[in-house]
């Protein structure tokens, strides 16, 4: 799911923050023991789970569970697929931290993105007013003033679903938030760059795709088919915008273009179908209501051995992650599991990582961090032993690390189903207010936040009531690129971990991997003479103010493979 998240941190009024945090504390009551307890003596043996109870000394998984329930049904870890069958957060239950986060966001009955989030779609009449101003000078009005008038004006008769604001006008930040009686008038809505810069964002992506596609087709006498697959297409705005551009400016190519959206949410999948139908692109676009993770062959979607484009706009940030901490002396990584007791309280414990309980995490660590699982050096071990002796209240586990093992599922699905893919992924490279280190984004920690009485309130743990909080992560694109290159080499040698053969048609060439700031990516395309002429034709001579576009999404990068 996509959202507009600004790099600029928010300043919340003191009174509002205090009231909001008091109200939200009830939702966070079940956070459990996230940091663990303490040693009762300096000579006490190292333990995985530091809590002040009698069960915490090297207990087995079953012993851990028995602390909270004798129900034999929860003696095994529940997967995200199993949790998705519940209408309410199950209690008692036990699952990996990765599956807990995934269920919190994507459960079809109570998940955050299925109940709390609405992606706003700009009204067509407003769009036409922007595209066709009465006077060319109207186009030079402040872009932020236009946005404020459209989305935040309390005089508007329409009330939009207000959930989360990533960026707000400076003068609003200096004012006290409205009272509960008037908070419904404060129209603070999620935006995506596709909606915010419509149609220019879609035009930029379409221009980039078409330019590269025509270069490849120039060596052939016949124009080859253009296939595009979009992961998590939201309202379907990008899909229709790209098809509009191709139809208007490359009519011949449009006739051989096929666009497929792959959408997990049933609600959004139907919205995409409606928008495609309304835009007149039914013959060239379709919607597949499935998850991209662990994608398998089916009648509605089969592998594509031909060259194709795969798009994912703000998909990576909401892919759930595994959580690990390390034993300080040995350096052994231990994975987080979340136990929900009968009262619905959440308790975090740590167990060894094995092929049986988490093969994806083990595979990711083996690929990306093979040396992290090795024992510490003698000096480090001696130092840790000294600290354990003279600082008995110090935790025996390192801070939480959030490991993006779902990247492995995502990229393997792409390599298996679209082996000759070209790729465009856009996401946040940095986020404010993350759990571990709010400024440095260390250890892959997420931002966890929700809204209370119209105020955005951050949480201090991911162990929060499922469905009530947004949980999103910054992307380390350097690490993502290394994983991509590894899997590309793996695909060339048919060396898939699960033994599944790679589909025929793997691209024999070395992919060109690129990374740049999203605003630079957009400006480079929109500033070209050809695109400038298309913009003037669309706006009847009014220029596009590129500098105002540059001011948005400073913390977003675009990852490309061509």
C-alpha positions as CSV (number, residue, x, y, z in Angstrom):
1,X,0.0,0.0,0.0
2,X,1.2,3.4,-0.8
3,X,1.4,6.5,1.3
4,X,2.9,9.9,1.3
5,X,5.6,10.0,4.0
6,X,7.8,13.1,4.2
7,X,11.3,13.1,5.5
8,X,10.5,16.2,7.6
9,X,9.5,15.2,11.1
10,X,6.3,16.6,12.6
11,X,6.2,18.9,15.6
12,X,3.1,18.0,17.7
13,X,1.7,20.5,20.1
14,X,2.4,19.5,23.7
15,X,-1.2,19.3,24.9
16,X,-2.3,17.4,21.9
17,X,0.6,15.0,22.1
18,X,-0.1,14.3,25.8
19,X,-3.8,13.7,25.2
20,X,-3.1,11.5,22.2
21,X,-0.5,9.4,23.9
22,X,-2.8,8.9,26.9
23,X,-5.5,7.7,24.6
24,X,-3.2,5.5,22.6
25,X,-1.6,3.9,25.7
26,X,-4.7,1.7,26.0
27,X,-4.0,0.3,22.5
28,X,-0.4,-0.3,23.5
29,X,-1.1,-2.0,26.8
30,X,-0.3,-5.3,25.3
31,X,3.2,-4.6,24.1
32,X,4.7,-7.1,26.5
33,X,8.3,-7.4,27.5
34,X,10.1,-6.1,24.4
35,X,13.5,-5.4,26.0
36,X,13.5,-8.4,28.4
37,X,14.3,-8.4,32.1
38,X,17.5,-8.4,34.0
39,X,20.0,-10.8,35.6
40,X,19.3,-11.5,39.3
41,X,23.0,-12.0,39.8
42,X,26.3,-11.5,38.0
43,X,27.0,-15.2,37.9
44,X,23.7,-16.2,36.4
45,X,24.1,-18.0,33.1
46,X,23.3,-16.3,29.8
47,X,19.7,-16.7,28.7
48,X,17.8,-16.0,25.6
49,X,14.8,-14.5,27.3
50,X,15.5,-12.0,30.0
51,X,12.3,-11.6,32.0
52,X,11.7,-11.8,35.7
53,X,10.0,-15.1,35.9
54,X,10.8,-18.7,36.7
55,X,10.6,-20.0,33.2
56,X,13.2,-18.0,31.5
57,X,16.3,-20.2,31.8
58,X,16.9,-21.9,28.5
59,X,13.3,-23.2,28.2
60,X,12.1,-25.0,25.1
61,X,9.5,-23.6,22.7
62,X,6.8,-25.7,24.3
63,X,7.8,-24.5,27.8
64,X,7.7,-20.9,26.6
65,X,4.2,-21.4,25.3
66,X,3.0,-23.2,28.4
67,X,3.7,-20.0,30.4
68,X,0.7,-18.5,28.7
69,X,-1.6,-21.3,27.6
70,X,-2.1,-25.1,28.0
71,X,-4.0,-25.1,24.7
72,X,-2.4,-27.8,22.5
73,X,-3.6,-25.9,19.4
74,X,-0.9,-23.2,19.8
75,X,2.0,-25.5,20.4
76,X,3.2,-24.7,16.9
77,X,4.0,-21.4,15.1
78,X,1.1,-20.1,13.1
79,X,1.8,-18.7,9.7
80,X,0.5,-15.5,8.1
81,X,-1.8,-17.6,5.9
82,X,-3.3,-19.3,9.0
83,X,-3.7,-16.0,10.8
84,X,-5.5,-14.6,7.8
85,X,-8.5,-16.9,8.5
86,X,-9.3,-15.3,11.8
87,X,-12.0,-12.5,12.0
88,X,-10.3,-11.1,15.1
89,X,-6.8,-11.2,16.4
90,X,-6.5,-14.8,17.9
91,X,-5.8,-15.4,21.5
92,X,-4.0,-17.4,22.6
93,X,-1.6,-17.8,19.6
94,X,2.0,-17.8,18.7
95,X,3.8,-16.7,15.5
96,X,7.0,-15.3,14.1
97,X,7.4,-11.6,14.5
98,X,7.4,-11.3,10.7
99,X,4.0,-13.0,10.5
100,X,2.7,-10.9,13.4
101,X,3.6,-7.7,11.5
102,X,2.2,-9.0,8.2
103,X,-1.1,-10.0,9.9
104,X,-1.3,-6.6,11.6
105,X,-1.1,-4.9,8.2
106,X,-2.8,-7.3,5.7
107,X,-5.3,-9.5,7.5
108,X,-8.4,-9.4,5.3
109,X,-10.7,-8.9,8.2
110,X,-8.9,-6.6,10.6
111,X,-5.7,-5.6,8.9
112,X,-4.6,-2.0,8.8
113,X,-4.6,-1.7,5.1
114,X,-8.0,-3.4,4.7
115,X,-9.8,-1.2,7.3
116,X,-7.9,1.9,8.2
117,X,-6.5,3.2,4.9
118,X,-8.0,5.0,2.0
119,X,-5.9,6.2,-0.9
120,X,-7.4,9.4,-2.1
121,X,-8.2,9.7,-5.8
122,X,-8.3,13.3,-7.1
123,X,-11.6,14.3,-8.7
124,X,-11.6,14.4,-12.4
125,X,-13.1,17.9,-12.6
126,X,-10.3,19.3,-10.3
127,X,-7.8,17.6,-12.5
128,X,-9.2,19.2,-15.6
129,X,-9.1,22.6,-13.9
130,X,-5.4,22.1,-13.2
131,X,-4.7,20.8,-16.8
132,X,-6.7,23.5,-18.5
133,X,-6.4,26.7,-16.5
134,X,-8.4,29.8,-17.7
135,X,-5.2,31.7,-18.0
136,X,-1.7,30.3,-18.3
137,X,-0.6,32.4,-15.4
138,X,-2.9,30.4,-13.1
139,X,-0.4,27.5,-13.5
140,X,2.2,29.5,-11.6
141,X,0.2,29.6,-8.4
142,X,1.8,28.0,-5.4
143,X,1.6,24.2,-5.8
144,X,1.2,23.8,-2.0
145,X,-1.6,26.4,-2.0
146,X,-3.4,24.4,-4.7
147,X,-3.0,21.2,-2.6
148,X,-4.1,22.9,0.5
149,X,-7.2,24.3,-1.1
150,X,-8.1,20.9,-2.6
151,X,-7.4,18.6,0.4
152,X,-7.3,20.7,3.6
153,X,-9.9,23.4,3.1
154,X,-12.5,23.0,6.0
155,X,-15.1,24.9,3.9
156,X,-15.4,22.0,1.6
157,X,-18.7,20.2,1.9
158,X,-17.1,16.8,1.3
159,X,-15.5,14.9,4.2
160,X,-12.7,12.6,3.2
161,X,-11.4,9.7,5.2
162,X,-8.6,11.2,7.3
163,X,-6.0,8.8,8.6
164,X,-2.4,10.0,8.3
165,X,-0.6,13.0,7.1
166,X,3.0,12.8,6.0
167,X,3.5,16.4,5.3
168,X,1.5,19.4,6.4
169,X,1.5,23.2,5.9
170,X,3.9,25.0,8.2
171,X,1.3,27.3,9.5
172,X,-0.9,24.4,10.5
173,X,1.9,22.9,12.5
174,X,2.1,26.0,14.6
175,X,-1.6,25.8,15.6
176,X,-3.3,23.8,18.2
177,X,-5.2,20.8,16.7
178,X,-8.9,21.1,16.4
179,X,-11.2,19.8,19.1
180,X,-12.8,16.5,18.6
181,X,-16.0,18.2,17.5
182,X,-14.2,19.9,14.5
183,X,-11.5,17.3,13.8
184,X,-13.6,15.9,11.0
185,X,-13.1,19.1,9.1
186,X,-9.3,18.8,9.2
187,X,-8.9,16.9,6.0
188,X,-5.6,15.1,6.4
189,X,-5.5,12.4,3.9
190,X,-3.0,9.8,2.5
191,X,-1.6,10.8,-0.8
192,X,0.6,8.9,-3.3
193,X,3.0,10.6,-5.7
194,X,0.8,9.0,-8.5
195,X,-2.2,11.0,-7.3
196,X,-0.3,14.1,-6.1
197,X,1.4,14.6,-9.5
198,X,-1.3,13.2,-11.7
199,X,-0.8,12.8,-14.6
200,X,2.8,13.7,-14.7
201,X,4.1,10.9,-12.5
202,X,2.4,8.3,-14.7
203,X,3.6,10.1,-17.8
204,X,7.2,10.0,-16.5
205,X,7.1,6.3,-15.9
206,X,5.4,5.6,-19.2
207,X,7.9,7.7,-21.1
208,X,10.8,5.8,-19.4
209,X,9.2,2.4,-20.2
210,X,8.3,3.3,-23.8
211,X,11.7,4.8,-24.6
212,X,13.5,1.7,-23.4
213,X,11.0,-0.6,-25.1
214,X,11.3,1.1,-28.5
215,X,15.1,0.9,-28.3
216,X,14.8,-2.9,-27.9
217,X,12.2,-3.1,-30.7
218,X,14.2,-1.0,-33.2
219,X,16.3,-4.0,-34.1
220,X,13.2,-5.9,-35.2
221,X,11.0,-5.3,-38.2
222,X,7.8,-5.9,-36.2
223,X,6.9,-3.9,-33.1
224,X,7.0,-6.4,-30.2
225,X,4.4,-6.6,-27.5
226,X,4.7,-4.5,-24.4
227,X,3.8,-6.3,-21.2
228,X,3.6,-4.4,-17.9
229,X,3.0,-5.9,-14.4
230,X,2.3,-3.6,-11.5
231,X,2.5,-4.9,-7.9
232,X,0.2,-3.2,-5.4
233,X,-1.6,-0.8,-7.8
234,X,-3.6,1.1,-5.2
235,X,-6.5,2.9,-6.9
236,X,-5.2,1.9,-10.4
237,X,-4.2,5.5,-11.2
238,X,-0.7,4.6,-12.4
239,X,-2.1,1.8,-14.6
240,X,-4.6,4.1,-16.3
241,X,-2.2,7.0,-16.5
242,X,0.5,4.9,-18.2
243,X,-2.1,3.5,-20.7
244,X,-3.5,6.9,-21.3
245,X,0.0,8.2,-22.2
246,X,0.7,5.3,-24.5
247,X,-2.7,5.5,-26.2
248,X,-2.4,9.2,-26.8
249,X,1.2,9.4,-27.9
250,X,2.0,5.9,-29.2
251,X,-1.2,4.5,-30.7
252,X,0.6,1.7,-32.5
253,X,2.3,0.5,-29.4
254,X,-0.9,0.8,-27.4
255,X,-2.5,-1.9,-29.7
256,X,0.1,-4.4,-28.5
257,X,0.3,-3.4,-24.9
258,X,-1.0,-5.5,-22.0
259,X,-1.1,-4.2,-18.4
260,X,-1.6,-6.5,-15.4
261,X,-2.0,-5.4,-11.8
262,X,-1.3,-7.9,-9.0
263,X,-3.2,-6.8,-5.9
264,X,-3.5,-8.5,-2.5
265,X,-6.5,-6.4,-1.3
266,X,-9.9,-7.6,-2.7
267,X,-11.3,-4.1,-2.1
268,X,-8.6,-2.3,-4.1
269,X,-8.6,-5.0,-6.8
270,X,-12.3,-4.1,-7.5
271,X,-11.5,-0.4,-7.4
272,X,-8.8,-1.0,-10.0
273,X,-11.2,-2.9,-12.2
274,X,-13.7,-0.1,-12.0
275,X,-11.1,2.5,-12.9
276,X,-9.8,0.5,-15.8
277,X,-13.4,0.1,-17.1
278,X,-14.2,3.8,-16.6
279,X,-11.0,4.7,-18.5
280,X,-11.8,2.5,-21.4
281,X,-8.8,0.2,-21.1
282,X,-10.6,-3.1,-20.5
283,X,-9.0,-4.7,-23.6
284,X,-5.5,-3.8,-22.5
285,X,-5.6,-4.2,-18.7
286,X,-6.6,-6.8,-16.2
287,X,-6.5,-7.3,-12.4
288,X,-5.2,-10.4,-10.6
289,X,-6.3,-10.5,-6.9
290,X,-3.3,-12.3,-5.5
291,X,-0.2,-11.7,-3.3
292,X,3.1,-11.4,-5.1
293,X,4.9,-13.2,-2.2
294,X,5.3,-16.9,-2.9
295,X,3.6,-16.5,-6.3
296,X,2.6,-19.8,-7.9
297,X,1.3,-20.7,-11.3
298,X,-2.5,-20.4,-11.7
299,X,-5.1,-20.1,-14.4
300,X,-5.3,-16.3,-13.9
301,X,-1.5,-15.7,-13.9
302,X,1.2,-17.9,-15.4
303,X,4.9,-17.2,-15.9
304,X,5.8,-14.7,-18.6
305,X,9.0,-15.9,-20.5
306,X,9.0,-12.8,-22.8
307,X,10.6,-9.5,-21.9
308,X,8.3,-7.4,-19.6
309,X,8.2,-4.6,-17.1
310,X,7.6,-5.1,-13.4
311,X,6.6,-2.0,-11.3
312,X,6.3,-1.6,-7.6
313,X,5.6,1.9,-6.1
314,X,6.0,2.0,-2.3
315,X,5.7,-1.8,-2.0
316,X,9.0,-2.5,-0.1
317,X,8.3,-0.3,2.9
318,X,5.3,-2.4,4.1
319,X,6.8,-5.8,3.6
320,X,7.0,-7.3,7.0
321,X,10.4,-8.2,8.4
322,X,11.9,-10.8,10.7
323,X,13.2,-9.5,14.1
324,X,16.4,-10.8,15.6
325,X,18.6,-10.1,18.6
326,X,22.0,-11.5,19.2
327,X,23.5,-13.2,22.2
328,X,26.2,-10.7,23.2
329,X,29.0,-13.2,24.0
330,X,28.6,-15.7,21.2
331,X,27.0,-13.5,18.6
332,X,24.3,-16.1,17.9
333,X,21.3,-14.6,16.2
334,X,17.9,-15.4,17.8
335,X,14.6,-14.7,16.2
336,X,11.6,-13.0,17.8
337,X,8.3,-14.9,18.3
338,X,5.2,-13.2,19.5
339,X,2.9,-15.0,22.0
340,X,-0.6,-13.7,22.6
341,X,-2.1,-14.9,25.9
342,X,-5.8,-15.4,26.8
343,X,-6.1,-11.7,27.8
344,X,-4.9,-10.5,24.4
345,X,-1.6,-9.3,25.8
346,X,1.6,-9.7,23.6
347,X,4.8,-11.2,24.8
348,X,8.1,-11.3,22.9
349,X,10.5,-14.2,23.2
350,X,13.6,-15.3,21.3
351,X,14.4,-18.8,20.0
352,X,17.1,-20.2,17.7
353,X,16.6,-19.9,13.9
354,X,16.3,-23.3,12.2
355,X,15.3,-24.6,8.8
356,X,12.1,-26.0,10.3
357,X,10.8,-22.8,11.9
358,X,12.1,-20.1,9.5
359,X,13.9,-21.2,6.4
360,X,13.5,-17.8,4.7
361,X,15.3,-15.9,7.4
362,X,18.1,-18.5,7.5
363,X,18.5,-18.3,3.7
364,X,18.6,-14.5,3.8
365,X,21.2,-14.4,6.5
366,X,23.3,-17.0,4.7
367,X,23.2,-14.9,1.5
368,X,23.5,-11.4,2.8
369,X,25.3,-11.7,6.2
370,X,27.2,-15.0,6.2
371,X,29.8,-13.7,8.7
372,X,27.3,-12.3,11.2
373,X,26.4,-15.8,12.5
374,X,30.1,-16.6,13.3
375,X,31.3,-16.5,16.9
376,X,32.7,-13.2,18.3
377,X,36.4,-12.7,18.5
378,X,38.4,-13.3,21.7
379,X,38.6,-9.6,22.7
380,X,34.9,-9.1,22.2
381,X,34.0,-12.2,24.1
382,X,36.3,-11.1,27.0
383,X,34.7,-7.6,27.0
384,X,31.2,-9.0,27.0
385,X,32.1,-11.3,29.9
386,X,33.5,-8.4,31.9
387,X,30.4,-6.4,31.3
388,X,28.2,-9.3,32.3
389,X,30.2,-9.6,35.5
390,X,30.2,-5.9,36.5
391,X,26.9,-4.9,35.0
392,X,24.5,-7.6,36.1
393,X,21.5,-5.5,35.0
394,X,22.6,-5.2,31.4
395,X,20.6,-7.2,28.8
396,X,22.4,-10.2,27.4
397,X,20.9,-9.6,24.0
398,X,21.8,-6.8,21.5
399,X,19.2,-4.3,20.2
400,X,16.5,-5.5,17.8
401,X,17.4,-5.9,14.1
402,X,14.7,-6.0,11.5
403,X,15.7,-8.3,8.7
404,X,13.9,-7.9,5.3
405,X,13.7,-11.6,4.5
406,X,10.5,-10.9,2.5
407,X,12.7,-9.3,-0.1
408,X,13.8,-12.8,-0.9
409,X,10.2,-13.9,-1.4
410,X,9.5,-10.9,-3.6
411,X,12.6,-11.1,-5.8
412,X,12.3,-14.9,-6.2
413,X,8.7,-14.5,-7.4
414,X,9.9,-11.9,-9.9
415,X,12.7,-14.1,-11.2
416,X,10.5,-17.2,-11.5
417,X,7.5,-15.6,-13.1
418,X,9.1,-12.8,-15.1
419,X,12.7,-14.0,-15.8
420,X,13.3,-11.5,-18.6
421,X,12.0,-8.6,-16.5
422,X,12.8,-4.9,-16.5
423,X,12.2,-3.4,-13.1
424,X,11.1,-0.1,-11.5
425,X,10.8,0.0,-7.7
426,X,10.2,3.3,-5.8
427,X,10.4,3.6,-2.0
428,X,11.6,5.4,1.1
429,X,15.3,5.3,1.7
430,X,15.1,7.1,5.0
431,X,12.3,7.7,7.6
432,X,12.1,9.8,10.7
433,X,11.1,8.5,14.1
434,X,12.1,4.8,13.7
435,X,12.1,2.6,16.7
436,X,15.8,2.0,17.4
437,X,17.4,5.2,16.1
438,X,15.0,7.9,15.0
439,X,17.6,9.8,12.9
440,X,20.1,7.2,11.7
441,X,17.6,4.4,10.6
442,X,20.0,1.8,12.1
443,X,19.2,-1.9,12.0
444,X,16.2,-1.6,9.7
445,X,13.8,-0.5,12.4
446,X,10.3,0.7,11.4
447,X,8.1,3.6,12.1
448,X,5.0,2.5,14.0
449,X,2.3,5.1,14.3
450,X,-1.4,5.8,14.2
451,X,-3.8,8.7,14.5
452,X,-5.7,9.7,17.6
453,X,-8.1,12.7,17.6
454,X,-6.5,14.0,14.3
455,X,-2.9,13.8,15.6
456,X,-0.3,11.4,14.3
457,X,1.2,9.5,17.3
458,X,4.3,7.3,17.2
459,X,4.5,4.1,19.1
460,X,7.7,2.7,20.7
461,X,7.2,-1.0,19.8
462,X,5.8,-3.1,17.0
463,X,3.9,-5.2,19.6
464,X,0.7,-3.2,19.2
465,X,-2.9,-4.1,18.5
466,X,-3.2,-5.6,15.0
467,X,-5.0,-3.4,12.5
468,X,-4.7,-0.1,14.5
469,X,-1.1,0.9,13.5
470,X,0.8,1.6,10.4
471,X,4.2,-0.2,10.4
472,X,6.6,0.7,7.6
473,X,10.3,0.4,7.1
474,X,13.1,2.4,5.3
475,X,14.7,0.5,2.4
476,X,18.5,-0.1,2.3
477,X,18.8,0.0,-1.4
478,X,22.5,-1.0,-1.3
479,X,21.6,-4.2,0.4
480,X,18.6,-4.7,-1.9
481,X,20.8,-4.3,-5.0
482,X,23.3,-6.9,-3.6
483,X,20.5,-9.4,-3.1
484,X,19.1,-8.7,-6.6
485,X,22.6,-9.3,-8.1
486,X,23.0,-12.5,-6.1
487,X,19.6,-13.9,-7.2
488,X,20.3,-12.9,-10.8
489,X,23.5,-15.1,-10.8
490,X,21.5,-17.8,-9.0
491,X,18.8,-17.8,-11.7
492,X,21.5,-18.2,-14.4
493,X,22.7,-21.4,-12.8
494,X,19.2,-22.7,-12.0
495,X,20.4,-22.8,-8.4
496,X,17.2,-22.1,-6.6
497,X,17.1,-23.0,-2.9
498,X,13.9,-24.9,-3.1
499,X,14.9,-26.9,-6.2
500,X,12.3,-25.3,-8.5
501,X,13.6,-24.9,-12.1
502,X,14.0,-21.4,-13.5
503,X,11.5,-20.8,-16.4
504,X,12.9,-20.7,-19.9
505,X,13.9,-17.4,-21.3
506,X,16.2,-16.1,-18.6
507,X,17.8,-12.9,-20.0
508,X,21.4,-13.8,-21.0
509,X,22.7,-10.3,-20.6
510,X,23.9,-8.6,-17.5
511,X,21.2,-6.4,-16.1
512,X,21.9,-2.7,-15.8
513,X,21.0,-1.8,-12.2
514,X,20.4,1.9,-11.4
515,X,19.5,3.9,-8.3
516,X,18.6,7.6,-8.1
517,X,16.5,10.0,-6.1
518,X,12.9,9.9,-7.2
519,X,12.6,13.7,-7.7
520,X,15.8,13.6,-9.9
521,X,14.3,10.7,-11.8
522,X,11.1,12.6,-12.5
523,X,12.8,15.9,-13.3
524,X,15.2,14.3,-15.8
525,X,12.2,13.0,-17.8
526,X,9.9,15.9,-17.4
527,X,12.6,18.4,-18.3
528,X,13.3,16.8,-21.6
529,X,12.3,19.0,-24.6
530,X,10.0,16.3,-25.9
531,X,8.1,15.9,-22.6
532,X,8.0,19.7,-22.1
533,X,6.2,20.0,-25.5
534,X,3.7,17.2,-24.5
535,X,3.0,19.0,-21.2
536,X,2.4,22.4,-23.0
537,X,0.0,20.6,-25.4
538,X,-1.8,19.1,-22.5
539,X,-2.0,22.3,-20.5
540,X,-2.7,24.6,-23.4
541,X,0.6,26.3,-23.1
542,X,1.0,26.5,-19.3
543,X,4.5,25.4,-18.1
544,X,5.0,22.8,-15.4
545,X,6.8,24.1,-12.3
546,X,9.4,21.5,-11.9
547,X,11.0,23.1,-8.8
548,X,7.8,22.6,-6.8
549,X,7.7,19.0,-7.7
550,X,11.4,18.7,-6.6
551,X,10.4,19.9,-3.1
552,X,8.4,16.7,-2.5
553,X,9.5,13.2,-1.6
554,X,13.1,14.0,-0.8
555,X,13.5,10.7,1.0
556,X,12.4,8.4,-1.9
557,X,14.6,6.6,-4.4
558,X,13.9,4.7,-7.6
559,X,15.6,1.4,-8.2
560,X,15.7,0.3,-11.9
561,X,16.8,-2.7,-13.8
562,X,17.0,-2.4,-17.6
